[in-house]
Amino acid sequence: MQREDFVFTIGYQGNAAVVDTKSKRKYGKLSTQDLAREGLFRQAFCSALYSGDQSEMEELIAYFRDHSSIQAESAEALKRLFGVHEIPDYVNKTISV
């Protein structure tokens, strides 16, 4: 699954990810921090999760703490908050909406 598809997934149907293509086209190339600055907090979290970079996740948590009402102290807390726990390995296609 490509980064932009994961970041803008709004749900799943079987082995397909349902992707918000309008948002993907508009914001798909933004970095994790840029997504957060745009107020796209769930997408920013998905971007950091996809990257697998711990420092990127820590920067995002700090950004949330300083610029939003989100007071999560860990990636695990953000996973519970946003309902996104991992990049699903069973997804092999996308549905564009």
Contacts in CASP RR format, 6 or more apart in sequence:
PFRMAT RR
TARGET T0000
AUTHOR 0000-0000-0000
METHOD contacts of the structure
MODEL  1
MQREDFVFTIGYQGNAAVVDTKSKRKYGKLSTQDLAREGLFRQAFCSALY
SGDQSEMEELIAYFRDHSSIQAESAEALKRLFGVHEIPDYVNKTISV
1 17 0 8 1.000
1 87 0 8 1.000
1 88 0 8 1.000
1 91 0 8 1.000
1 94 0 8 1.000
3 47 0 8 1.000
3 50 0 8 1.000
3 51 0 8 1.000
4 24 0 8 1.000
4 28 0 8 1.000
4 29 0 8 1.000
5 17 0 8 1.000
5 19 0 8 1.000
5 24 0 8 1.000
5 94 0 8 1.000
6 17 0 8 1.000
6 46 0 8 1.000
6 50 0 8 1.000
6 87 0 8 1.000
7 24 0 8 1.000
7 28 0 8 1.000
7 35 0 8 1.000
7 43 0 8 1.000
7 46 0 8 1.000
7 47 0 8 1.000
7 50 0 8 1.000
8 19 0 8 1.000
8 20 0 8 1.000
8 21 0 8 1.000
8 23 0 8 1.000
8 24 0 8 1.000
8 27 0 8 1.000
8 28 0 8 1.000
8 43 0 8 1.000
9 17 0 8 1.000
9 18 0 8 1.000
9 19 0 8 1.000
9 20 0 8 1.000
9 46 0 8 1.000
10 18 0 8 1.000
10 19 0 8 1.000
10 20 0 8 1.000
10 97 0 8 1.000
11 17 0 8 1.000
11 18 0 8 1.000
12 18 0 8 1.000
12 88 0 8 1.000
12 91 0 8 1.000
13 95 0 8 1.000
14 90 0 8 1.000
15 90 0 8 1.000
15 91 0 8 1.000
15 92 0 8 1.000
15 93 0 8 1.000
16 91 0 8 1.000
16 92 0 8 1.000
16 93 0 8 1.000
16 94 0 8 1.000
16 95 0 8 1.000
17 88 0 8 1.000
17 91 0 8 1.000
17 93 0 8 1.000
17 94 0 8 1.000
17 95 0 8 1.000
18 94 0 8 1.000
18 95 0 8 1.000
18 97 0 8 1.000
19 94 0 8 1.000
19 95 0 8 1.000
19 96 0 8 1.000
19 97 0 8 1.000
20 97 0 8 1.000
21 96 0 8 1.000
21 97 0 8 1.000
23 40 0 8 1.000
23 43 0 8 1.000
27 35 0 8 1.000
27 38 0 8 1.000
27 40 0 8 1.000
27 43 0 8 1.000
30 38 0 8 1.000
31 47 0 8 1.000
32 44 0 8 1.000
32 47 0 8 1.000
32 48 0 8 1.000
32 51 0 8 1.000
32 56 0 8 1.000
32 59 0 8 1.000
32 60 0 8 1.000
33 44 0 8 1.000
33 59 0 8 1.000
33 60 0 8 1.000
33 63 0 8 1.000
35 41 0 8 1.000
35 43 0 8 1.000
35 44 0 8 1.000
35 47 0 8 1.000
36 44 0 8 1.000
36 60 0 8 1.000
36 63 0 8 1.000
36 64 0 8 1.000
36 67 0 8 1.000
41 64 0 8 1.000
41 68 0 8 1.000
41 70 0 8 1.000
41 82 0 8 1.000
42 82 0 8 1.000
42 84 0 8 1.000
44 60 0 8 1.000
44 63 0 8 1.000
45 60 0 8 1.000
45 78 0 8 1.000
45 82 0 8 1.000
45 84 0 8 1.000
46 82 0 8 1.000
46 84 0 8 1.000
48 56 0 8 1.000
48 57 0 8 1.000
48 60 0 8 1.000
48 75 0 8 1.000
49 57 0 8 1.000
49 75 0 8 1.000
49 79 0 8 1.000
49 84 0 8 1.000
49 86 0 8 1.000
49 87 0 8 1.000
50 87 0 8 1.000
57 75 0 8 1.000
61 72 0 8 1.000
61 73 0 8 1.000
61 74 0 8 1.000
61 75 0 8 1.000
61 78 0 8 1.000
64 70 0 8 1.000
64 71 0 8 1.000
64 72 0 8 1.000
64 78 0 8 1.000
65 71 0 8 1.000
70 78 0 8 1.000
70 81 0 8 1.000
72 78 0 8 1.000
72 81 0 8 1.000
79 85 0 8 1.000
END
